[in-house]
């Protein structure tokens, strides 16, 4: 069980580092201006709302299913990491 908490800590740290990279990539895109910057600003807001909704749903459904607190948090962090990695790939390619 202790190993699961260590893994959750690692995953949370990785999420923070990956998110910082996405923030930097987005800032560069927004600083460049134009229609791509406007679209990126719109995506930032809509994606955060959707990610928050999905995280809340994962927490609630996992809690109802009787999962452990560690499993609930792991599911939520993994959902955020999936979205952040997707954004990193998209922003790195453009």
N, C-alpha and C positions, 0 to 999 in steps of 0.2 A: 504494500500500500504506500509506503514511504517513497518508493521509486516512482509511483504514479504522480505524486505531488512534485517530485523533482522534474519529471517530464513536463508537467504542466507549467512549471516555472520556466523551463527552457523554451517551450512553445510560446509563452507569453513574451519573453525577452525577444525571441525571433520575430514575433509579430511587431513589436515596437521598432526594431531595426528595419524591417521590411517597409513598415509604414513611413518611416523617415525618408527612405529612398523614393517612395511614391510621392511624398510631399515635395521633395526636391525636383523630381521630374515634372510634376504639375506646375510648380512655380516657374520653371523655365518655359513651359508651354504658355502659361498665362502672361509672362513677361514679354513673350514674342508678339502678343496681341493678335488682332484679326479675328476671323470667324472661328478658327480652331480654339482660340483662347475662350471665346464666349461659350462654345459648345462644352469645353472642359469645365468651366465654372458651373454650367448647368448640370453636368454629370456628377461633379463633386457633391452637390446638394442632393440630387435624386438618389445617388448610390448610397449615401450615408443614411438616408431615411429608410431605404430598402434593407440595408445591412442591419440597422437597428431593429427593424420589424422582424427580420429573420432570426436574429439573435434572441429576441424575446420569445419568439415561438419555440426555438430550440430549447431554451431554458424551461419554459412552461411544460412542453411535451415530455422532456426528459424527467422533470420533477414528478409529473403525473404518472409516468411509467415506473417510478420508484428507483431511478438511478442514484448513485452516490453523488455527493456534492462535487467530488473531483471529476467524475464522468460528465456531470452537467457542465462544469466549467470548461473541460476539455473540448466538448462538442461545440460550445460557443466560440472558443478561441480558434478552433479549426475552421469554423465557418468564416470568421473574419480573415484568417490567413489565406483561405482560398480566394476571397475577393481581392485582397491586397496583392497576392501573386498575379492574379489576372490583370489587375491594373498596371502592375510593374511591367508585365510582358507587353501590354498594349502601348504604354507610354514609351517604352524602350524602342519599340519598333518604329515609332513615328518620328 
